[in-house]
Amino acid sequence: MRSESGCCCRAQGGASTIEISSSALGILAERFARGEIDKAEFQEKRQIIAGLRETTNSAASRTGCC
């Protein structure tokens, strides 16, 4: 089932992983800017978040969604 936006993922009621990872990147960047985490930790966590995006994109392409 596709929602009004044309994406079937949104029809299930939750935020997509891509939206969550974008938000997570924003929070991560804010923490780095405030000095709460160092460059190494920022880069490590950014790679983890990027991996979530790749996993989601891969799954979406297999199902033909998004």
Buried (B, 14 or more C-beta within 10 A) or exposed (E): EEEEEEEBBBEEEEEBBBEBBBEBBEEBEEBBEEEEBEEEEBEEBBEEBEEBBEEBEEEBEEEEBB
